Amino acid sequence: MSISTAADFGNGITPRRRVRMHAGAAWNLVKRLRPVAEALLDELVFFIRSHAVLL
């Protein structure tokens, strides 16, 4: 059982709803950072391929 404070229930936020809010915030962060991660990965692949001749 999860621990809930009186303030959470006073605001009408149940533990389950609080978890869903955090999950939503985490998902938004993932969606925002995904293009950045893909761009960095593309740069890394390009860097490795351009220097593969030296290896």
Secondary structure, DSSP 8 states (H G I E B T S, - for coil): -----HHHHHTT--HHHHHHHHHHHHHHHHHHHHHHHHHHHHHHHHHHHHHTTT-
